[in-house]
Amino acid sequence: MEDIEIPIEHLHETIQEKAAESHESGWFKFVAISTAFMAVFAAISGLMAGHYSNEALIEQIQASDQWSYYQAKGIKAEVKALQVKTGIADATAAQKYKTEQEEIKKEAEKLQKESKFYLTKHVKLAQSVTLFQIAIAISAISMLTKKKSLWIGSLVISAIGIIFFVSGFI
C-alpha cells in the first residue's frame, strides 16, 4: 500500500481561521445583545423624558394661571381698599381678597415647585438618552473595527446612562 500524504499545514490554518471566526461571532453576539439593551433603555428614557417634559409644562401653565388669578385678587383688593377709604365698602371685603390672594400664592408656588421637579426629571432622562445613543454608536463602531476596547467603552457609557436613568425616577 502506498502512503497518501495530506497537507496538514493548510488544514491547520483553516481550522485556526474557523476558530477565530467563531470566536468573533460569539463576541459579536454579546455586542449585538448589549446594543439591543442600550436601545431599549434609550427608548424608555426618551418616552419618560417626554412625559416629564409635558408634566412640567402643564404644571407651569397652571402656575401661570394661579399667578394671574393672584394678580386679579390683588386688583380687587386695591379697588375695595379705595372703596373703604371713600366709605362705599367695609374693610372686611378688602381683607377677604388679601386672604384669598395668600392662598392663591401658596398654590402657585406649589405648582412652580412641581414644574421644576418634573423638569429636573426630564433633564436627567434626556441626558440618559444621549448617553445611550452615544453608547450605541460606539458599540456599532466596535463591531466594524473589531475592537473590544470600544465595546467595553460603550458598556461604561451605557452604565453611566443607567445611573442617569435611575436618577430620573428617584
C-alpha positions in Angstrom: 0.0 0.0 0.0 1.0 3.4 -0.7 1.0 6.2 1.9 -1.2 9.1 1.0 0.2 12.4 2.2 -2.3 15.1 3.3 -1.1 18.7 3.5 -1.7 19.3 7.2 -0.3 22.9 7.3 -3.2 24.1 5.1 -5.7 22.2 7.2 -4.3 23.6 10.4 -4.5 27.2 9.0 -8.1 26.6 8.0 -9.0 25.3 11.5 -7.4 28.3 13.1 -9.3 30.7 10.8 -12.6 29.0 11.6 -11.9 29.1 15.3 -11.1 32.8 15.1 -14.3 33.4 13.1 -16.4 31.5 15.6 -14.8 33.4 18.5 -15.5 36.7 16.8 -19.1 35.7 16.0 -19.5 34.8 19.7 -18.2 38.2 20.7 -20.4 39.9 18.1 -23.4 38.2 19.7 -22.6 39.9 23.0 -22.1 43.2 21.3 -25.5 42.8 19.5 -27.3 41.8 22.7 -25.8 44.6 24.8 -26.6 47.2 22.0 -30.2 46.0 21.9 -30.5 46.6 25.7 -29.0 50.0 25.2 -31.6 50.8 22.6 -34.4 49.6 24.9 -33.1 51.8 27.7 -32.8 54.7 25.2 -36.4 54.2 24.1 -37.8 54.1 27.6 -35.7 57.1 28.7 -36.9 59.1 25.7 -40.6 58.2 26.4 -40.3 59.1 30.0 -38.3 62.3 29.3 -41.1 63.4 27.0 -43.7 62.6 29.7 -41.9 64.6 32.4 -41.4 67.5 30.0 -45.2 67.5 29.3 -45.9 67.4 33.1 -43.5 70.3 33.7 -45.2 72.3 31.0 -48.7 71.6 32.4 -47.7 72.5 35.9 -46.0 75.7 34.7 -49.2 76.7 32.8 -51.3 76.0 35.9 -48.9 78.1 38.0 -49.1 81.0 35.5 -52.9 80.8 35.7 -52.7 80.9 39.5 -50.4 84.0 39.3 -52.9 85.7 37.0 -55.6 84.9 39.5 -53.4 86.2 42.3 -53.0 89.5 40.4 -56.7 89.7 39.8 -57.4 89.3 43.5 -54.8 91.9 44.3 -56.5 94.4 41.9 -59.9 93.6 43.5 -58.4 94.1 47.0 -57.0 97.5 45.9 -60.3 98.5 44.5 -62.0 97.5 47.7 -59.4 99.4 49.7 -60.2 102.5 47.7 -63.9 101.9 48.3 -63.3 101.6 52.0 -61.5 105.0 52.0 -64.4 106.6 50.3 -66.9 104.8 52.5 -68.5 102.7 49.8 -67.4 99.3 51.2 -66.3 97.9 54.5 -62.8 96.7 55.4 -63.7 93.0 55.7 -64.2 92.7 51.9 -60.7 94.1 51.2 -59.2 91.8 53.8 -61.1 88.8 52.3 -59.4 89.4 48.9 -55.9 89.7 50.6 -56.5 86.4 52.5 -57.6 84.7 49.2 -54.6 86.1 47.5 -52.3 84.5 50.0 -53.9 81.1 49.4 -53.6 81.5 45.7 -49.9 82.5 46.1 -49.2 79.3 48.0 -50.9 77.2 45.3 -48.9 79.0 42.5 -45.6 78.4 44.3 -46.5 74.8 44.8 -47.3 74.3 41.1 -44.0 76.1 40.2 -42.1 73.7 42.5 -43.8 70.7 40.9 -42.9 72.0 37.5 -39.3 72.4 38.4 -39.3 68.9 39.9 -40.7 67.4 36.6 -38.2 69.4 34.6 -35.3 68.1 36.6 -36.5 64.5 35.9 -36.9 65.4 32.2 -33.3 66.7 32.1 -31.8 63.5 33.8 -33.7 61.2 31.4 -32.8 63.3 28.4 -29.1 63.0 29.4 -29.5 59.3 29.7 -31.0 59.1 26.2 -27.9 61.0 24.9 -25.5 58.6 26.7 -27.3 55.5 25.4 -27.2 56.9 21.9 -23.5 57.6 22.1 -23.0 54.1 23.6 -25.0 52.5 20.7 -22.8 54.4 18.1 -19.6 53.3 19.8 -20.8 49.8 20.0 -21.5 49.8 16.3 -18.1 51.2 15.6 -16.6 48.4 17.8 -18.2 45.8 15.6 -17.0 47.5 12.4 -13.4 47.9 13.7 -13.5 44.6 15.7 -12.1 46.4 18.7 -13.3 45.1 22.0 -12.0 48.1 23.8 -14.5 50.3 22.1 -17.3 47.9 23.1 -16.2 48.0 26.7 -16.1 51.8 26.4 -19.7 51.7 25.2 -20.7 49.5 28.1 -19.2 52.0 30.5 -21.0 54.9 28.9 -24.2 52.8 29.0 -23.7 52.2 32.7 -23.4 55.9 33.3 -26.6 56.3 31.2 -28.3 53.7 33.5 -27.3 55.8 36.5 -28.9 58.9 34.9 -31.9 56.7 34.0 -32.4 55.6 37.6 -31.8 59.1 39.0 -34.6 60.3 36.6 -37.1 58.2 38.6 -35.8 58.9 42.1 
